[in-house]
Amino acid sequence: MTITFAHPWILTALAVIPLLVVWYVLRYRKQHSAIQYSNFAMLQALPKTFRQKLRPLPFALRLLAIAAVIVALARPQSMLSFEKMKVEGIDIVMSLDVSGSMLAEDFKPNRLEAAKSVAQEFIDGRPNDRIGLVVFAGETFTQVPLTIDHRVLSEQLAKVKSGNLRDGTALGDGLATAINRIKDSKAKSKVIILLTDGVNNQGSVDPQSAAEIAAMYNIRLYTIGVGKMGMAPYPFRDQFGRIHYQNVKVEIDEALLRTMAGSTDHGQYFRATDKKSLRSIFQQIDQMEKTRIDASQYSQTKDEFMPLLIVALCCLLAEILTETLLLRRI
C-alpha cells in the first residue's frame, strides 16, 4: 500500500507550525504577572507543580490539530494495487556433447567449460521457463529432467564433465533422449538446443530420423557446432601423467546439423568458433524464444483524510478540557 496526496501543494502550509512555535516562545517571555513581587528568589528553589508542567500542553494540542487539518486538506489517499500475471513459459531441453573432444582448448578454458558457462547465462536469463539437461557422448544420460527449479539445474550443470560416459558422438541418441523428455509437454513452445563439436559415430538412432521425430512433436531444434576452423589444441596425458598438447583437426558435420535443424519448424543451425560467438548464439536463441507474459494491473484509491479530522477534533476537545479543568485560571 502506498500513500499519495490529491493536493500535495497544501502541505506547504505546514511551514506555519514552526512560526507559531516561535510566536508562542516570544509571547511567553514578554508576559507579566498580574501581581508584582520585589523579590521571588526563594520561590525559585521550589519544584514545579504538575499544573506548571502542563502549561504548554494546550498550545501543543492546538498545533497538532492545525497540522492534522492541513494534512487532511491535502487529501491523503491510500492506493492498493496488485499485478496479476499469467506466465506461459517455453519448455527447453539442452542436449550437451560431453565427448573427449570437448576438452579441446580452442575455447577457454576448453569447449565444455565454455559451453557450460554460456548455458548458465542462458538459464539465468529465463527464470519463467522449464529447462532440462541431457548429456551425451557415445551414450546418453538425462542429467536434469524439465524443471523450474533453476538452482538444482545450475548445480547439476556445474557437475557435468567429460569421461563419465563412453566416448564417441551419438548425435541421434542425444537428440532422441531430449525428445523423450519434452514430447509430452503442454507448453506452447517446445525447444531443444543440441550442442556438439563432432561427427556422428555412435548410437542406435539415426540423427536425421530423430530430427524428423522432433518435427512430429512440434519441437523446434537449434543445433550448434562448436570449434574453430582448422586445427585445435587438444591435451594428451602420457604414461607419467604429464599433459602434452597436440593440434587436431576440427571436424564438425555441419551439413547434417543444418539438415537436422531445418527438419523442424523454424529450426536453425549455428557455428561457434569462440566463446564470444557462442554467447551471441545463445543470445539470439533467447530473443527468438522469449516467454509470453499476460499481465493485468488493478489499483484502488481510497481517501484517508477522515482519521486526521478525528485526530484534530480530539486534540481540540483535549485542549478545551485541559484549560477548563486542569489549568483553569481565576
C-alpha positions in Angstrom: 0.0 0.0 0.0 1.3 3.5 -0.9 0.1 6.9 0.3 -0.3 9.8 -2.1 -1.9 13.3 -1.9 -4.5 14.7 -4.2 -3.4 18.3 -3.4 0.2 18.0 -2.2 0.8 21.7 -2.6 -1.4 22.3 0.5 1.3 20.6 2.6 3.4 23.8 2.3 1.1 25.3 4.9 2.8 23.1 7.5 5.5 25.7 7.5 3.2 27.8 9.7 3.8 25.3 12.6 7.4 26.4 13.4 6.4 30.0 13.0 3.6 29.5 15.7 6.2 27.9 18.0 8.4 30.9 17.7 5.5 33.2 18.3 4.5 31.2 21.4 8.0 31.4 22.9 8.4 35.1 22.3 4.9 35.8 23.7 5.7 33.7 26.8 8.8 35.7 27.5 7.0 39.0 27.3 4.2 38.0 29.7 3.9 39.9 33.0 2.2 38.6 36.1 -0.9 40.3 37.5 0.8 40.7 40.9 4.3 42.1 41.1 6.8 41.0 43.8 10.0 42.7 44.7 11.9 39.5 45.1 11.0 35.9 44.4 14.4 34.3 44.7 13.3 32.0 47.5 10.4 30.8 45.3 12.8 29.6 42.5 14.0 26.8 44.7 10.5 25.3 44.9 9.9 22.4 42.5 7.5 22.9 39.5 4.0 21.7 40.1 2.1 19.3 37.9 0.0 22.2 36.5 3.1 24.2 35.7 4.5 21.3 33.7 1.2 21.0 31.7 1.1 24.7 30.8 2.5 24.2 27.2 0.1 21.3 26.6 -2.9 23.2 25.3 -0.8 25.0 22.7 0.9 21.7 21.7 -2.6 20.2 21.2 -3.7 23.1 19.1 -0.6 22.8 16.9 -1.3 19.1 16.4 -4.9 19.9 15.5 -3.8 22.5 12.9 -1.2 20.1 11.4 -3.8 17.4 11.1 -6.3 19.7 9.4 -3.7 20.9 6.9 -2.7 17.3 6.0 -6.4 16.3 5.8 -7.0 19.2 3.3 -4.2 17.8 1.1 -6.4 14.7 0.8 -4.2 11.8 1.6 -5.1 8.7 -0.4 -4.1 5.1 0.0 -3.5 3.1 -3.1 -3.9 -0.6 -3.1 -2.6 -2.2 -6.2 -1.6 -5.6 -7.5 -0.4 -7.1 -10.7 -1.8 -10.4 -11.9 0.5 -12.2 -14.2 -0.2 -15.3 -16.4 3.2 -16.6 -17.4 3.2 -19.1 -20.2 6.8 -20.3 -20.5 8.6 -22.3 -23.0 10.0 -25.8 -22.3 13.6 -26.1 -23.3 15.9 -29.2 -23.2 19.7 -28.6 -23.7 21.5 -31.6 -25.2 25.2 -31.2 -24.5 28.0 -33.1 -26.0 30.5 -34.3 -23.3 32.7 -36.4 -25.5 36.5 -36.3 -25.1 36.9 -33.8 -28.0 35.0 -31.2 -26.0 38.2 -30.8 -23.9 40.0 -29.2 -26.9 41.2 -25.7 -25.8 40.4 -23.6 -28.8 37.8 -22.2 -26.4 39.0 -21.0 -22.9 39.4 -22.9 -20.7 38.0 -25.6 -23.1 35.0 -26.2 -25.2 33.0 -28.0 -22.5 33.6 -25.4 -19.8 32.9 -22.5 -22.2 29.6 -24.2 -23.2 28.6 -24.7 -19.6 29.4 -21.1 -18.7 27.3 -19.7 -21.6 24.5 -22.2 -20.9 24.4 -21.0 -17.3 24.0 -17.4 -18.5 21.1 -18.5 -20.8 19.4 -20.3 -17.8 19.7 -17.2 -15.6 18.0 -15.1 -18.3 14.9 -17.3 -18.5 13.5 -17.7 -14.9 10.0 -18.5 -16.1 10.8 -21.5 -18.3 11.2 -25.1 -17.5 14.6 -26.2 -18.6 16.1 -29.7 -18.8 19.6 -31.0 -19.4 20.7 -34.1 -21.4 24.4 -35.0 -21.8 25.7 -37.4 -24.4 28.9 -38.9 -25.8 29.0 -42.5 -27.1 25.9 -43.0 -24.9 23.4 -40.6 -23.4 22.1 -39.6 -19.9 19.4 -37.3 -18.6 21.3 -35.0 -16.1 18.1 -33.0 -15.2 14.5 -33.5 -16.4 12.4 -30.5 -17.2 12.3 -28.3 -14.1 11.5 -24.7 -13.0 14.0 -25.2 -10.1 16.9 -23.5 -11.7 19.0 -23.8 -8.6 19.1 -27.5 -8.9 19.6 -27.2 -12.7 22.6 -24.9 -12.1 24.1 -27.3 -9.5 23.8 -30.3 -11.9 25.2 -28.3 -14.9 28.3 -27.4 -12.8 28.9 -31.1 -12.2 28.9 -32.0 -15.9 32.3 -33.3 -17.1 33.8 -35.4 -19.8 34.7 -39.0 -19.2 31.7 -40.3 -17.3 30.1 -41.7 -20.5 31.5 -44.0 -23.1 33.4 -41.8 -25.6 32.1 -41.1 -29.0 29.4 -38.8 -30.5 25.9 -40.2 -30.6 24.0 -37.3 -32.1 20.9 -39.3 -32.8 20.7 -40.8 -29.3 21.4 -37.4 -27.7 18.5 -35.8 -29.6 16.2 -38.8 -29.1 16.7 -38.7 -25.3 15.9 -34.9 -25.3 12.8 -35.6 -27.4 11.6 -38.2 -24.9 12.0 -35.7 -22.1 9.9 -32.9 -23.8 7.5 -34.6 -26.2 4.6 -34.8 -23.7 5.0 -31.2 -22.6 1.9 -29.0 -22.7 3.9 -25.8 -23.2 3.0 -23.6 -26.1 6.5 -23.9 -27.5 9.0 -26.8 -27.1 12.6 -26.3 -27.9 15.8 -28.5 -28.0 19.2 -26.9 -28.2 21.8 -29.5 -29.3 25.4 -28.6 -28.9 28.2 -30.7 -30.3 31.8 -30.5 -31.7 32.0 -33.7 -33.7 30.6 -36.1 -36.3 28.0 -38.8 -35.5 29.9 -42.1 -35.0 28.0 -43.9 -32.2 24.5 -44.7 -31.1 21.5 -46.6 -32.3 19.3 -43.8 -33.6 19.9 -42.1 -36.9 20.3 -38.3 -36.3 18.1 -37.3 -39.2 15.3 -39.7 -38.2 15.5 -38.2 -34.7 15.1 -34.7 -36.1 12.0 -35.8 -38.1 10.5 -37.3 -34.9 11.1 -33.9 -33.2 9.2 -32.2 -36.0 6.3 -34.7 -35.5 6.0 -33.5 -31.9 6.2 -29.8 -32.9 9.6 -29.4 -31.3 11.9 -26.7 -32.6 15.5 -27.8 -32.9 18.5 -25.4 -32.7 21.8 -27.1 -33.4 25.2 -25.6 -32.6 28.5 -26.7 -33.9 31.4 -25.8 -31.5 35.0 -25.5 -32.7 37.3 -23.1 -34.5 38.1 -23.6 -38.2 41.1 -25.7 -39.0 43.2 -27.2 -36.1 42.6 -27.0 -32.4 45.0 -27.8 -29.4 44.0 -30.9 -27.6 45.5 -32.1 -24.2 47.0 -35.6 -24.1 48.3 -37.3 -20.9 51.4 -39.5 -21.2 52.2 -42.6 -19.2 53.8 -40.4 -16.5 50.7 -38.3 -16.0 52.2 -35.3 -17.8 49.9 -33.2 -20.1 51.1 -32.5 -23.7 49.2 -30.7 -26.4 48.7 -31.7 -30.0 46.9 -29.9 -32.7 44.0 -32.0 -34.0 41.7 -31.3 -37.0 38.3 -29.8 -36.1 35.7 -32.0 -37.8 32.0 -31.0 -37.5 29.3 -32.4 -39.7 27.7 -29.1 -40.4 25.7 -30.4 -43.3 24.0 -32.9 -41.0 23.4 -30.4 -38.2 21.9 -27.9 -40.7 19.6 -30.5 -42.2 18.5 -31.7 -38.7 17.6 -28.2 -37.6 15.9 -27.5 -40.9 13.7 -30.5 -40.5 11.8 -28.7 -37.6 9.6 -25.7 -37.8 11.9 -22.5 -37.7 14.8 -24.6 -36.6 18.3 -23.2 -37.2 21.9 -24.2 -37.2 24.7 -22.0 -35.7 28.5 -22.3 -35.8 30.5 -21.1 -32.8 34.2 -20.6 -33.3 35.0 -19.0 -29.9 33.2 -18.2 -26.6 32.1 -14.8 -27.8 30.3 -16.2 -30.8 28.8 -19.0 -28.7 27.4 -16.4 -26.3 26.0 -14.5 -29.2 24.3 -17.6 -30.5 22.6 -18.3 -27.1 21.5 -14.6 -27.0 19.9 -15.0 -30.5 18.1 -18.1 -29.4 17.0 -16.3 -26.2 15.5 -13.4 -28.3 13.7 -15.8 -30.6 12.2 -17.8 -27.8 11.1 -15.2 -25.3 8.3 -16.1 -23.0 4.8 -14.6 -23.4 3.6 -12.7 -20.3 0.0 -11.6 -19.9 -0.3 -9.0 -17.1 -3.3 -7.2 -15.8 -3.0 -4.4 -13.3 -5.6 -3.3 -10.7 -5.4 -0.4 -8.4 -7.9 1.1 -5.9 -7.6 4.6 -4.4 -9.2 5.4 -1.0 -9.3 8.8 0.8 -7.7 8.7 4.2 -8.5 12.3 5.5 -11.2 11.2 7.9 -8.9 9.8 10.6 -6.9 13.1 10.5 -10.0 15.1 11.1 -10.9 12.9 14.0 -7.4 13.4 15.4 -7.8 17.2 15.0 -11.2 17.2 16.8 -9.9 15.1 19.6 -6.9 17.5 20.1 -9.3 20.5 20.2 -11.5 18.8 22.8 -8.4 17.8 24.8 -7.2 21.4 24.7 -10.6 22.7 25.9 -10.8 20.2 28.7 -7.2 20.8 29.8 -7.7 24.6 30.0 -11.1 24.4 31.7 -10.4 21.6 34.2 -6.6 21.2 34.8 -5.4 24.7 34.0 -8.4 26.8 34.9 -7.4 30.4 35.8 -9.2 32.8 38.1 
